[in-house]
Amino acid sequence: DADVTQTPRNRITKTGKRIMLECSQTKGHDRMYWYRQDPGLGLRLIYYSFDVKDINKGEISDGYSVSRQAQAKFSLSLESAIPNQTALYFCATSVGGSTEQYFGPGTRLTVT
Amino acid sequence: RKEVEQDPGPFNVPEGATVAFNCTYSNSASQSFFWYRQDCRKEPKLLMSVYSSGNEDGRFTAQLNRASQYISLLIRDSKLSDSATYLCVVNRRDSSYKLIFGSGTRLLVRP
């Protein structure tokens, strides 16, 4: 079984809809991250959380919100989806004190 | 200017070839350096860390030049299975373990 899982794996939604992407991990890591990946731009950090009570904005947080429901769960919400949020979204985890991050399989989101 | 820059490629090489990728970073506060591998439509996975003294892992050799602010990855005896995108990744001393990703260099190894 995968250590970091993401649901859904693919989603097509319409402009203006609210959508939530979920991430769960069984690695026991305290730190979790959300990234988006666009062609030619690499991965960009949206939000990160170092523990359940710690949420921080990344470089591109506008239009997104997150919730850390438990150490193992970190969800990303798009309150009102827009077409330029079409991208591949990755969740990642790490243990405090380490720079190595472990990624989930990704969610491919299309906003029409 | 991007903080981490890579040639997007693709580098198209025959099996058995040696291929090298370079990556430059602009922030002198960068502290830790990595190469991640990403297969098509898959998640990135750590390939190797890059140490100041250079390091080798089988057919893969990574080098760091702090003075010129570039990192390299050398792959010897390329295999078909090496076909992937290679992401250069840095971590800044002031960034609390946040990683900065390059956009990747694509490698295609042909039979």
Interface residues (C-beta under 8 A of the other chain):
Chain A: R31 Y35 G40 L41 G42 L43 R44 L45 Y48 F50 G58 L88 F90 S94 G97 S98 T99 E100 Q101 F103 G104 P105 G106 R108
Chain B: K2 V4 P8 S32 F34 R41 K42 E43 P44 K45 L46 S49 L87 N91 S96 Y97 K98 L99 F101 G102 S103 G104
